[in-house]
């Protein structure tokens, strides 16, 4: 038997949550400029990281579904020189 199977338990939980949220007073707090700029930097780094992650994921998916081989820039290896034996 889960929590939702007992009659009235969800109603009592909702009333307790509403009472707890309704009793909150003003916080009298602030975010100083150093903390604000740190938060903006973390958000920017997260966005940049997501862009690079999904770009790499997209390239791997494209390589999986196409017949062309990966170029040296895509797979991270050095390009072969013209006079190297094959």
VENKA-V213429 format. One record per residue. N is the residue number from 1. RES is the residue in one small letter. PHI is phi in degrees with one decimal (* if undefined). Layout:
BEGIN
N,RES,PHI / N,RES,PHI
END
This chain:
BEGIN
1,x,* / 2,x,-88.6 / 3,x,-64.5 / 4,x,-74.6 / 5,x,-79.7 / 6,x,-80.1 / 7,x,-68.6 / 8,x,83.7 / 9,x,-68.1 / 10,x,-68.2 / 11,x,-65.5 / 12,x,-66.3 / 13,x,-66.3 / 14,x,-65.9 / 15,x,-66.4 / 16,x,-66.0 / 17,x,-66.2 / 18,x,-64.9 / 19,x,-65.2 / 20,x,-65.4 / 21,x,-74.3 / 22,x,-75.7 / 23,x,-89.9 / 24,x,-77.7 / 25,x,-96.5 / 26,x,-64.7 / 27,x,-81.4 / 28,x,55.5 / 29,x,-129.6 / 30,x,-147.9 / 31,x,-109.7 / 32,x,-73.5 / 33,x,-58.9 / 34,x,-64.6 / 35,x,-68.7 / 36,x,-62.4 / 37,x,-69.6 / 38,x,-66.6 / 39,x,-63.6 / 40,x,-63.1 / 41,x,-66.4 / 42,x,-66.7 / 43,x,-65.2 / 44,x,-62.6 / 45,x,-66.7 / 46,x,-65.0 / 47,x,-65.8 / 48,x,-63.3 / 49,x,-63.3 / 50,x,-65.7 / 51,x,-61.8 / 52,x,-68.0 / 53,x,-63.0 / 54,x,-72.4 / 55,x,-66.3 / 56,x,-65.1 / 57,x,-63.1 / 58,x,-64.4 / 59,x,-64.1 / 60,x,-66.4 / 61,x,-67.0 / 62,x,-63.5 / 63,x,-64.7 / 64,x,-70.2 / 65,x,-101.4 / 66,x,-114.5 / 67,x,-91.6 / 68,x,-70.5 / 69,x,-77.5 / 70,x,-72.8 / 71,x,-77.9 / 72,x,-63.5 / 73,x,-70.4 / 74,x,-80.2 / 75,x,-92.2 / 76,x,86.0 / 77,x,-90.6 / 78,x,-78.1 / 79,x,-72.4 / 80,x,-70.0 / 81,x,-81.1 / 82,x,-70.0 / 83,x,-101.9 / 84,x,-82.4 / 85,x,-66.8 / 86,x,-100.6
END
